[in-house]
Amino acid sequence: MNLRAITVAGLCLALAACTTTGTSGNGVEARWNGQQAGAFFAKFGPPTSDSTDGNDTLYSWRGGYKTRTIPAVYETLSDGKRGKLKTPARREYASCSVQLRVSQDYVIRSVRIVSDRPGINGGKTYCEEFLGES
């Protein structure tokens, strides 16, 4: 009987030691989860709107307006010279829109990207570039 109780207690302790940690879905969330919402708004500007969801407040924020030039892409020939034009240079108008879930103590609990632009050459998205930097 004692051996069974010790085994069950040991199993319970082993299971209690196991925890799951959520992974952030994006670089913005990785940077801002657990930070003060005031620091976010001081750095990037005020929210455009807010609403309540239980004990949390949902803030909508939009900003980071930028016009960027995407360079042309050419074929690379075997002799190292530039070949035919694959995609022409273009201008792109970028901005970022996110929704912040903020607790009653004004700490960011989650960041959901609402509107974003893909990164140049498969890199970080525009929101990750703009909001993810320290």
VMD Tcl script that builds the backbone (N, CA, C; Angstrom):
set m [mol new atoms 402]
animate dup $m
set s [atomselect $m all]
$s set {name element resname resid chain x y z} {
  {N N MET 1 A 0.820 -1.188 0.000}
  {CA C MET 1 A 0.000 0.000 0.000}
  {C C MET 1 A 0.869 1.259 0.000}
  {N N ASN 2 A 1.919 1.277 0.832}
  {CA C ASN 2 A 2.813 2.436 0.877}
  {C C ASN 2 A 3.531 2.647 -0.446}
  {N N LEU 3 A 3.932 1.574 -1.085}
  {CA C LEU 3 A 4.623 1.682 -2.367}
  {C C LEU 3 A 3.709 2.295 -3.417}
  {N N ARG 4 A 2.451 1.908 -3.408}
  {CA C ARG 4 A 1.487 2.467 -4.356}
  {C C ARG 4 A 1.302 3.969 -4.107}
  {N N ALA 5 A 1.189 4.393 -2.871}
  {CA C ALA 5 A 1.009 5.813 -2.526}
  {C C ALA 5 A 2.245 6.621 -2.924}
  {N N ILE 6 A 3.415 6.064 -2.698}
  {CA C ILE 6 A 4.659 6.752 -3.059}
  {C C ILE 6 A 4.765 6.876 -4.581}
  {N N THR 7 A 4.387 5.818 -5.286}
  {CA C THR 7 A 4.433 5.851 -6.752}
  {C C THR 7 A 3.464 6.893 -7.304}
  {N N VAL 8 A 2.256 6.930 -6.764}
  {CA C VAL 8 A 1.260 7.910 -7.218}
  {C C VAL 8 A 1.738 9.324 -6.904}
  {N N ALA 9 A 2.296 9.541 -5.725}
  {CA C ALA 9 A 2.803 10.865 -5.351}
  {C C ALA 9 A 3.958 11.276 -6.265}
  {N N GLY 10 A 4.839 10.340 -6.571}
  {CA C GLY 10 A 5.960 10.642 -7.475}
  {C C GLY 10 A 5.477 10.987 -8.873}
  {N N LEU 11 A 4.481 10.252 -9.348}
  {CA C LEU 11 A 3.907 10.534 -10.665}
  {C C LEU 11 A 3.247 11.905 -10.681}
  {N N CYS 12 A 2.531 12.244 -9.629}
  {CA C CYS 12 A 1.891 13.566 -9.539}
  {C C CYS 12 A 2.934 14.679 -9.537}
  {N N LEU 13 A 4.018 14.497 -8.816}
  {CA C LEU 13 A 5.087 15.500 -8.801}
  {C C LEU 13 A 5.735 15.645 -10.175}
  {N N ALA 14 A 5.937 14.528 -10.842}
  {CA C ALA 14 A 6.537 14.578 -12.181}
  {C C ALA 14 A 5.628 15.312 -13.151}
  {N N LEU 15 A 4.323 15.043 -13.081}
  {CA C LEU 15 A 3.385 15.724 -13.961}
  {C C LEU 15 A 3.245 17.204 -13.612}
  {N N ALA 16 A 3.343 17.533 -12.341}
  {CA C ALA 16 A 3.249 18.937 -11.928}
  {C C ALA 16 A 4.450 19.730 -12.431}
  {N N ALA 17 A 5.569 19.084 -12.603}
  {CA C ALA 17 A 6.765 19.770 -13.089}
  {C C ALA 17 A 6.678 20.078 -14.573}
  {N N CYS 18 A 5.821 19.361 -15.291}
  {CA C CYS 18 A 5.663 19.593 -16.726}
  {C C CYS 18 A 4.788 20.820 -16.941}
  {N N THR 19 A 5.267 21.729 -17.737}
  {CA C THR 19 A 4.464 22.900 -18.092}
  {C C THR 19 A 4.554 23.100 -19.584}
  {N N THR 20 A 3.547 23.725 -20.115}
  {CA C THR 20 A 3.586 24.073 -21.525}
  {C C THR 20 A 3.709 25.574 -21.628}
  {N N THR 21 A 4.587 26.008 -22.467}
  {CA C THR 21 A 4.750 27.440 -22.674}
  {C C THR 21 A 4.268 27.764 -24.059}
  {N N GLY 22 A 3.472 28.777 -24.163}
  {CA C GLY 22 A 2.980 29.194 -25.463}
  {C C GLY 22 A 4.073 29.871 -26.250}
  {N N THR 23 A 4.107 29.613 -27.525}
  {CA C THR 23 A 5.077 30.284 -28.370}
  {C C THR 23 A 4.408 31.479 -29.007}
  {N N SER 24 A 5.163 32.526 -29.135}
  {CA C SER 24 A 4.591 33.710 -29.756}
  {C C SER 24 A 4.454 33.467 -31.253}
  {N N GLY 25 A 3.356 33.956 -31.796}
  {CA C GLY 25 A 3.069 33.720 -33.201}
  {C C GLY 25 A 3.857 34.616 -34.128}
  {N N ASN 26 A 4.440 35.683 -33.620}
  {CA C ASN 26 A 5.149 36.611 -34.479}
  {C C ASN 26 A 6.181 37.382 -33.667}
  {N N GLY 27 A 7.069 38.097 -34.375}
  {CA C GLY 27 A 8.114 38.856 -33.710}
  {C C GLY 27 A 7.584 40.009 -32.878}
  {N N VAL 28 A 6.449 40.549 -33.273}
  {CA C VAL 28 A 5.858 41.661 -32.523}
  {C C VAL 28 A 5.376 41.149 -31.170}
  {N N GLU 29 A 4.696 40.021 -31.183}
  {CA C GLU 29 A 4.209 39.446 -29.928}
  {C C GLU 29 A 5.378 39.046 -29.033}
  {N N ALA 30 A 6.414 38.480 -29.625}
  {CA C ALA 30 A 7.587 38.091 -28.851}
  {C C ALA 30 A 8.215 39.307 -28.178}
  {N N ARG 31 A 8.213 40.442 -28.852}
  {CA C ARG 31 A 8.816 41.660 -28.307}
  {C C ARG 31 A 7.956 42.316 -27.234}
  {N N TRP 32 A 6.627 42.325 -27.416}
  {CA C TRP 32 A 5.765 43.149 -26.572}
  {C C TRP 32 A 4.949 42.401 -25.519}
  {N N ASN 33 A 4.793 41.084 -25.606}
  {CA C ASN 33 A 4.051 40.358 -24.567}
  {C C ASN 33 A 4.696 40.577 -23.210}
  {N N GLY 34 A 3.869 40.921 -22.223}
  {CA C GLY 34 A 4.367 41.135 -20.870}
  {C C GLY 34 A 4.890 42.536 -20.617}
  {N N GLN 35 A 4.941 43.376 -21.637}
  {CA C GLN 35 A 5.426 44.759 -21.481}
  {C C GLN 35 A 4.251 45.679 -21.154}
  {N N GLN 36 A 4.561 46.841 -20.642}
  {CA C GLN 36 A 3.540 47.838 -20.334}
  {C C GLN 36 A 2.985 48.431 -21.624}
  {N N ALA 37 A 1.667 48.532 -21.712}
  {CA C ALA 37 A 1.024 49.113 -22.892}
  {C C ALA 37 A 1.409 50.575 -23.046}
  {N N GLY 38 A 1.652 51.264 -21.926}
  {CA C GLY 38 A 2.070 52.668 -21.983}
  {C C GLY 38 A 3.370 52.854 -22.741}
  {N N ALA 39 A 4.299 51.911 -22.591}
  {CA C ALA 39 A 5.566 51.983 -23.319}
  {C C ALA 39 A 5.337 51.834 -24.821}
  {N N PHE 40 A 4.433 50.937 -25.202}
  {CA C PHE 40 A 4.102 50.740 -26.618}
  {C C PHE 40 A 3.510 52.016 -27.203}
  {N N PHE 41 A 2.493 52.580 -26.517}
  {CA C PHE 41 A 1.819 53.767 -27.031}
  {C C PHE 41 A 2.720 55.006 -26.990}
  {N N ALA 42 A 3.634 55.077 -26.026}
  {CA C ALA 42 A 4.579 56.199 -25.980}
  {C C ALA 42 A 5.537 56.147 -27.165}
  {N N LYS 43 A 5.915 54.950 -27.564}
  {CA C LYS 43 A 6.868 54.802 -28.662}
  {C C LYS 43 A 6.215 54.933 -30.033}
  {N N PHE 44 A 4.988 54.404 -30.198}
  {CA C PHE 44 A 4.374 54.320 -31.524}
  {C C PHE 44 A 3.120 55.171 -31.715}
  {N N GLY 45 A 2.636 55.788 -30.661}
  {CA C GLY 45 A 1.455 56.635 -30.777}
  {C C GLY 45 A 0.233 55.991 -30.160}
  {N N PRO 46 A -0.821 56.782 -29.965}
  {CA C PRO 46 A -2.011 56.291 -29.272}
  {C C PRO 46 A -2.827 55.314 -30.122}
  {N N PRO 47 A -3.689 54.548 -29.457}
  {CA C PRO 47 A -4.552 53.624 -30.201}
  {C C PRO 47 A -5.633 54.386 -30.955}
  {N N THR 48 A -6.166 53.742 -31.992}
  {CA C THR 48 A -7.246 54.364 -32.758}
  {C C THR 48 A -8.599 54.108 -32.109}
  {N N SER 49 A -8.730 52.998 -31.386}
  {CA C SER 49 A -9.983 52.697 -30.688}
  {C C SER 49 A -9.714 51.670 -29.599}
  {N N ASP 50 A -10.696 51.504 -28.720}
  {CA C ASP 50 A -10.592 50.488 -27.679}
  {C C ASP 50 A -11.969 49.943 -27.366}
  {N N SER 51 A -11.990 48.732 -26.820}
  {CA C SER 51 A -13.228 48.101 -26.376}
  {C C SER 51 A -12.877 47.163 -25.235}
  {N N THR 52 A -13.874 46.780 -24.455}
  {CA C THR 52 A -13.617 45.870 -23.345}
  {C C THR 52 A -14.025 44.455 -23.737}
  {N N ASP 53 A -13.286 43.496 -23.194}
  {CA C ASP 53 A -13.563 42.082 -23.410}
  {C C ASP 53 A -13.333 41.383 -22.078}
  {N N GLY 54 A -14.384 41.279 -21.278}
  {CA C GLY 54 A -14.229 40.731 -19.932}
  {C C GLY 54 A -13.436 41.706 -19.084}
  {N N ASN 55 A -12.355 41.221 -18.486}
  {CA C ASN 55 A -11.496 42.082 -17.672}
  {C C ASN 55 A -10.411 42.766 -18.493}
  {N N ASP 56 A -10.252 42.384 -19.745}
  {CA C ASP 56 A -9.207 42.943 -20.605}
  {C C ASP 56 A -9.760 44.079 -21.469}
  {N N THR 57 A -8.854 44.891 -21.973}
  {CA C THR 57 A -9.206 45.933 -22.931}
  {C C THR 57 A -8.514 45.607 -24.248}
  {N N LEU 58 A -9.253 45.690 -25.341}
  {CA C LEU 58 A -8.702 45.480 -26.673}
  {C C LEU 58 A -8.450 46.839 -27.307}
  {N N TYR 59 A -7.198 47.123 -27.612}
  {CA C TYR 59 A -6.826 48.371 -28.262}
  {C C TYR 59 A -6.491 48.097 -29.711}
  {N N SER 60 A -7.041 48.889 -30.611}
  {CA C SER 60 A -6.673 48.814 -32.027}
  {C C SER 60 A -5.680 49.928 -32.291}
  {N N TRP 61 A -4.598 49.593 -32.961}
  {CA C TRP 61 A -3.548 50.563 -33.263}
  {C C TRP 61 A -3.174 50.428 -34.733}
  {N N ARG 62 A -2.918 51.555 -35.374}
  {CA C ARG 62 A -2.462 51.560 -36.761}
  {C C ARG 62 A -1.411 52.644 -36.914}
  {N N GLY 63 A -0.335 52.323 -37.629}
  {CA C GLY 63 A 0.722 53.305 -37.823}
  {C C GLY 63 A 1.849 52.741 -38.658}
  {N N GLY 64 A 2.995 53.389 -38.553}
  {CA C GLY 64 A 4.163 52.948 -39.304}
  {C C GLY 64 A 4.065 53.217 -40.785}
  {N N TYR 65 A 3.339 54.263 -41.157}
  {CA C TYR 65 A 3.130 54.562 -42.575}
  {C C TYR 65 A 4.459 54.859 -43.247}
  {N N LYS 66 A 4.695 54.183 -44.361}
  {CA C LYS 66 A 5.982 54.338 -45.044}
  {C C LYS 66 A 5.820 53.972 -46.514}
  {N N THR 67 A 6.503 54.713 -47.362}
  {CA C THR 67 A 6.590 54.358 -48.771}
  {C C THR 67 A 7.982 53.785 -48.984}
  {N N ARG 68 A 8.047 52.584 -49.487}
  {CA C ARG 68 A 9.362 51.976 -49.737}
  {C C ARG 68 A 9.453 51.521 -51.177}
  {N N THR 69 A 10.664 51.537 -51.694}
  {CA C THR 69 A 10.922 51.128 -53.072}
  {C C THR 69 A 11.476 49.713 -53.062}
  {N N ILE 70 A 10.826 48.852 -53.792}
  {CA C ILE 70 A 11.273 47.471 -53.933}
  {C C ILE 70 A 12.111 47.418 -55.216}
  {N N PRO 71 A 13.385 47.018 -55.123}
  {CA C PRO 71 A 14.236 47.021 -56.314}
  {C C PRO 71 A 13.829 45.960 -57.330}
  {N N ALA 72 A 14.213 46.187 -58.567}
  {CA C ALA 72 A 13.954 45.231 -59.646}
  {C C ALA 72 A 14.780 43.970 -59.418}
  {N N VAL 73 A 14.267 42.856 -59.929}
  {CA C VAL 73 A 14.970 41.577 -59.833}
  {C C VAL 73 A 15.273 41.105 -61.246}
  {N N TYR 74 A 16.543 40.759 -61.476}
  {CA C TYR 74 A 16.998 40.299 -62.792}
  {C C TYR 74 A 17.511 38.882 -62.694}
  {N N GLU 75 A 17.491 38.174 -63.815}
  {CA C GLU 75 A 18.128 36.862 -63.906}
  {C C GLU 75 A 19.629 37.043 -63.728}
  {N N THR 76 A 20.273 36.046 -63.155}
  {CA C THR 76 A 21.726 36.056 -63.073}
  {C C THR 76 A 22.240 35.046 -64.093}
  {N N LEU 77 A 23.030 35.525 -65.029}
  {CA C LEU 77 A 23.569 34.652 -66.073}
  {C C LEU 77 A 24.796 33.921 -65.560}
  {N N SER 78 A 25.177 32.875 -66.269}
  {CA C SER 78 A 26.309 32.044 -65.846}
  {C C SER 78 A 27.625 32.819 -65.816}
  {N N ASP 79 A 27.756 33.861 -66.646}
  {CA C ASP 79 A 29.000 34.637 -66.642}
  {C C ASP 79 A 28.970 35.761 -65.600}
  {N N GLY 80 A 27.923 35.788 -64.747}
  {CA C GLY 80 A 27.837 36.779 -63.683}
  {C C GLY 80 A 27.155 38.073 -64.089}
  {N N LYS 81 A 26.788 38.170 -65.348}
  {CA C LYS 81 A 26.131 39.385 -65.817}
  {C C LYS 81 A 24.638 39.326 -65.516}
  {N N ARG 82 A 24.013 40.482 -65.619}
  {CA C ARG 82 A 22.586 40.595 -65.366}
  {C C ARG 82 A 21.816 40.203 -66.618}
  {N N GLY 83 A 20.816 39.351 -66.446}
  {CA C GLY 83 A 20.010 38.882 -67.566}
  {C C GLY 83 A 18.701 39.641 -67.684}
  {N N LYS 84 A 17.656 38.930 -68.095}
  {CA C LYS 84 A 16.338 39.526 -68.307}
  {C C LYS 84 A 15.714 39.990 -66.988}
  {N N LEU 85 A 14.864 40.970 -67.113}
  {CA C LEU 85 A 14.125 41.496 -65.975}
  {C C LEU 85 A 13.064 40.482 -65.546}
  {N N LYS 86 A 13.096 40.072 -64.265}
  {CA C LYS 86 A 12.101 39.140 -63.734}
  {C C LYS 86 A 10.914 39.910 -63.160}
  {N N THR 87 A 11.204 40.867 -62.290}
  {CA C THR 87 A 10.147 41.725 -61.730}
  {C C THR 87 A 10.657 43.160 -61.715}
  {N N PRO 88 A 9.847 44.091 -62.159}
  {CA C PRO 88 A 10.294 45.489 -62.197}
  {C C PRO 88 A 10.318 46.118 -60.799}
  {N N ALA 89 A 11.051 47.203 -60.669}
  {CA C ALA 89 A 11.059 47.960 -59.423}
  {C C ALA 89 A 9.666 48.543 -59.212}
  {N N ARG 90 A 9.299 48.690 -57.964}
  {CA C ARG 90 A 7.970 49.237 -57.677}
  {C C ARG 90 A 7.986 49.956 -56.335}
  {N N ARG 91 A 6.980 50.806 -56.148}
  {CA C ARG 91 A 6.779 51.474 -54.873}
  {C C ARG 91 A 5.702 50.733 -54.117}
  {N N GLU 92 A 5.889 50.645 -52.820}
  {CA C GLU 92 A 4.926 49.962 -51.985}
  {C C GLU 92 A 4.602 50.860 -50.794}
  {N N TYR 93 A 3.328 50.994 -50.508}
  {CA C TYR 93 A 2.884 51.795 -49.376}
  {C C TYR 93 A 2.592 50.838 -48.228}
  {N N ALA 94 A 3.368 50.955 -47.170}
  {CA C ALA 94 A 3.266 50.009 -46.060}
  {C C ALA 94 A 2.729 50.698 -44.810}
  {N N SER 95 A 1.986 49.936 -44.042}
  {CA C SER 95 A 1.545 50.353 -42.718}
  {C C SER 95 A 1.292 49.080 -41.928}
  {N N CYS 96 A 1.072 49.248 -40.661}
  {CA C CYS 96 A 0.874 48.109 -39.787}
  {C C CYS 96 A -0.363 48.361 -38.937}
  {N N SER 97 A -1.152 47.337 -38.742}
  {CA C SER 97 A -2.338 47.437 -37.907}
  {C C SER 97 A -2.358 46.238 -36.970}
  {N N VAL 98 A -2.468 46.504 -35.656}
  {CA C VAL 98 A -2.475 45.430 -34.662}
  {C C VAL 98 A -3.596 45.646 -33.655}
  {N N GLN 99 A -3.928 44.565 -32.972}
  {CA C GLN 99 A -4.868 44.631 -31.867}
  {C C GLN 99 A -4.146 44.121 -30.623}
  {N N LEU 100 A -4.112 44.942 -29.594}
  {CA C LEU 100 A -3.440 44.601 -28.340}
  {C C LEU 100 A -4.480 44.206 -27.295}
  {N N ARG 101 A -4.261 43.070 -26.655}
  {CA C ARG 101 A -5.099 42.679 -25.512}
  {C C ARG 101 A -4.315 43.075 -24.269}
  {N N VAL 102 A -4.909 43.981 -23.482}
  {CA C VAL 102 A -4.218 44.552 -22.324}
  {C C VAL 102 A -5.011 44.239 -21.057}
  {N N SER 103 A -4.310 43.767 -20.031}
  {CA C SER 103 A -4.962 43.419 -18.771}
  {C C SER 103 A -5.291 44.678 -17.970}
  {N N GLN 104 A -5.977 44.484 -16.831}
  {CA C GLN 104 A -6.365 45.613 -15.986}
  {C C GLN 104 A -5.162 46.364 -15.436}
  {N N ASP 105 A -4.032 45.657 -15.255}
  {CA C ASP 105 A -2.829 46.330 -14.757}
  {C C ASP 105 A -1.984 46.928 -15.890}
  {N N TYR 106 A -2.586 47.071 -17.080}
  {CA C TYR 106 A -2.015 47.743 -18.246}
  {C C TYR 106 A -0.794 47.020 -18.820}
  {N N VAL 107 A -0.816 45.687 -18.745}
  {CA C VAL 107 A 0.239 44.846 -19.303}
  {C C VAL 107 A -0.299 44.173 -20.554}
  {N N ILE 108 A 0.493 44.174 -21.622}
  {CA C ILE 108 A 0.082 43.564 -22.884}
  {C C ILE 108 A 0.084 42.042 -22.729}
  {N N ARG 109 A -1.062 41.423 -23.012}
  {CA C ARG 109 A -1.208 39.976 -22.910}
  {C C ARG 109 A -1.063 39.285 -24.255}
  {N N SER 110 A -1.469 39.938 -25.336}
  {CA C SER 110 A -1.293 39.362 -26.672}
  {C C SER 110 A -1.324 40.472 -27.702}
  {N N VAL 111 A -0.702 40.186 -28.827}
  {CA C VAL 111 A -0.679 41.112 -29.961}
  {C C VAL 111 A -1.111 40.327 -31.193}
  {N N ARG 112 A -2.185 40.775 -31.816}
  {CA C ARG 112 A -2.673 40.129 -33.032}
  {C C ARG 112 A -2.475 41.090 -34.193}
  {N N ILE 113 A -1.744 40.658 -35.206}
  {CA C ILE 113 A -1.528 41.491 -36.385}
  {C C ILE 113 A -2.779 41.414 -37.250}
  {N N VAL 114 A -3.361 42.575 -37.528}
  {CA C VAL 114 A -4.587 42.650 -38.306}
  {C C VAL 114 A -4.272 42.884 -39.779}
  {N N SER 115 A -3.328 43.784 -40.048}
  {CA C SER 115 A -2.960 44.127 -41.420}
  {C C SER 115 A -1.452 44.296 -41.496}
  {N N ASP 116 A -0.839 43.688 -42.503}
  {CA C ASP 116 A 0.620 43.690 -42.610}
  {C C ASP 116 A 1.030 43.549 -44.067}
  {N N ARG 117 A 2.296 43.774 -44.344}
  {CA C ARG 117 A 2.898 43.572 -45.667}
  {C C ARG 117 A 3.985 42.518 -45.552}
  {N N PRO 118 A 4.139 41.677 -46.579}
  {CA C PRO 118 A 5.228 40.695 -46.540}
  {C C PRO 118 A 6.581 41.397 -46.577}
  {N N GLY 119 A 7.578 40.702 -46.064}
  {CA C GLY 119 A 8.922 41.258 -46.058}
  {C C GLY 119 A 9.550 41.247 -47.441}
  {N N ILE 120 A 10.587 42.040 -47.590}
  {CA C ILE 120 A 11.319 42.091 -48.851}
  {C C ILE 120 A 12.236 40.870 -48.914}
  {N N ASN 121 A 12.198 40.167 -50.027}
  {CA C ASN 121 A 13.023 38.975 -50.262}
  {C C ASN 121 A 12.824 37.906 -49.191}
  {N N GLY 122 A 11.591 37.720 -48.740}
  {CA C GLY 122 A 11.289 36.661 -47.787}
  {C C GLY 122 A 11.721 36.949 -46.367}
  {N N GLY 123 A 12.058 38.183 -46.043}
  {CA C GLY 123 A 12.476 38.538 -44.693}
  {C C GLY 123 A 11.285 38.746 -43.772}
  {N N LYS 124 A 11.535 39.482 -42.690}
  {CA C LYS 124 A 10.483 39.788 -41.733}
  {C C LYS 124 A 9.373 40.592 -42.393}
  {N N THR 125 A 8.164 40.461 -41.864}
  {CA C THR 125 A 7.065 41.272 -42.363}
  {C C THR 125 A 7.287 42.721 -41.938}
  {N N TYR 126 A 6.518 43.634 -42.522}
  {CA C TYR 126 A 6.696 45.044 -42.193}
  {C C TYR 126 A 6.396 45.312 -40.710}
  {N N CYS 127 A 5.342 44.712 -40.168}
  {CA C CYS 127 A 5.028 44.911 -38.745}
  {C C CYS 127 A 6.156 44.385 -37.858}
  {N N GLU 128 A 6.730 43.248 -38.209}
  {CA C GLU 128 A 7.849 42.716 -37.429}
  {C C GLU 128 A 9.056 43.634 -37.499}
  {N N GLU 129 A 9.312 44.228 -38.669}
  {CA C GLU 129 A 10.406 45.181 -38.787}
  {C C GLU 129 A 10.147 46.423 -37.954}
  {N N PHE 130 A 8.938 46.960 -38.060}
  {CA C PHE 130 A 8.620 48.245 -37.438}
  {C C PHE 130 A 8.392 48.136 -35.941}
  {N N LEU 131 A 7.589 47.163 -35.509}
  {CA C LEU 131 A 7.227 47.047 -34.090}
  {C C LEU 131 A 8.092 46.076 -33.306}
  {N N GLY 132 A 8.789 45.192 -33.992}
  {CA C GLY 132 A 9.564 44.171 -33.300}
  {C C GLY 132 A 10.935 44.617 -32.831}
  {N N GLU 133 A 11.387 45.749 -33.309}
  {CA C GLU 133 A 12.718 46.221 -32.924}
  {C C GLU 133 A 12.698 46.734 -31.499}
  {N N SER 134 A 13.813 46.605 -30.833}
  {CA C SER 134 A 13.919 47.080 -29.438}
  {C C SER 134 A 14.041 48.574 -29.370}
}
mol reanalyze $m
mol bondsrecalc $m
mol representation Tube
mol addrep $m
